[in-house]
Amino acid sequence: MKALSATAFALVMACTSGAYAADAPAIAARMAGEVCSKCHGINGVSPSPLFPHLAGQQAKYIENELMEFRSQTRGDPHARAYMWGIAGPLNDAQIKGLAEYYTKKPVGHGVSSGDAALAAKGKTIFDQGDSAHNVPACASCHGANAEGVDATPRLAGQHGDYLIRQLEAFHRELRENETMHEVAKDITEDDIRAVAEYLASK
């Protein structure tokens, strides 16, 4: 575990102790401010493309991911380095509290490169897929406006660089998700960058 994770782990232990441990809304607010904000930004709007925006994300998706981090069943390198230790002490009520806290926050926005042609290509792939490379339409699961639904994450306005890393991880089967392994198994680097540019621009 990296130094950041060790420090965050200590903060989590402090936040989950005492009176706060039994009060999910209080622990969510305190953890968000004292722990999560270090990487995910104030109110879940991340200043760094290394870490995703959580603001406005689907609550069920956040809840599921935190449970996977806690159980160490999400084993991609980024998860192991940062989130295993952070999520380890959380109980189910605290995880649910964090998910509900962030889903109510105003949505963050990505930063696009301004490449209109690349974004237009990405929109076509998102809406229609890329049959030449067996890539289905992303909108069929993530929604017409990439807002996500239930356990399927919101992608609109996410950091482009973060999306690129996640799609590459699915493509290389470094991040667990059978559906996304199938979706991304033949995706090209150009398609990944186009989709990420489009989503970051939303």
Sequence and secondary structure as in RCSB ss.txt:
>XXXX:A:sequence
MKALSATAFALVMACTSGAYAADAPAIAARMAGEVCSKCHGINGVSPSPLFPHLAGQQAKYIENELMEFRSQTRG
DPHARAYMWGIAGPLNDAQIKGLAEYYTKKPVGHGVSSGDAALAAKGKTIFDQGDSAHNVPACASCHGANAEGVD
ATPRLAGQHGDYLIRQLEAFHRELRENETMHEVAKDITEDDIRAVAEYLASK
>XXXX:A:secstr
  HHHHHHHHHHHHHTSGGGGG HHHHHHHHIIIIIHHHH GGG  SSTTS   TT  HHHHHHHHHHHHHT   
SHHIIIIIHHHHTT  HHHHHHHHHHHHTS          HHHHHHHHHHHHH BGGGTB  THHHH TTS  BT
TB   TT  HHHHHHHHHHHHTT S  HHHHHHHTT  HHHHHHHHHHHHT 
